[in-house]
Amino acid sequence: MTDVYSPEKRSAVMARVKGKDTAPEIKVRKALTALGARYRLHRKDLPGSPDIVLPGRRLAIFVDGCFWHGHDCARGARVPKANRDYWVAKVGRNRARDAAAREALAGLGWRVETIWECDLKDAAVLSARLEALLRAL
């Protein structure tokens, strides 16, 4: 059985989706802390306000939800049946905005990394990836 919400209920559900301090973001932050990394959060003075910033390493990390940012995994490929045109356009705008932010950060000399929500399933793989990022400079 699929849940079908009225437009009002769907709006209320979507309005509750957080943009900061999400569970995936907190998981990445805990892994970085376990590795001894020091970081800053949501630097508004940088293009795209990266979720996690390691200023000394000039590393900006975005922790993106697969659905919201159009990742090419099973979850990211799902498009709601209701109001399909809106969601396709919305995710397209998000992807364009993300690409512009990454390009601007790279132009300022920052390394940019995106960690997708689906990447968080295996904690050991996530930890190894973060450790490699921390050693890369």
Secondary structure, DSSP 4 states (H G I P E B T S, - for coil): ------HHHHHHHHHT--SSS-HHHHHHHHHHHHTT---EE--TTSTT--SEEEGGGTEEEEEE-HHHHT-SSHHHH---STTHHHHHHHHHHHHHHHHHHHHHHHHTT-EEEEEEGGGGG-HHHHHHHHHHHHHT-
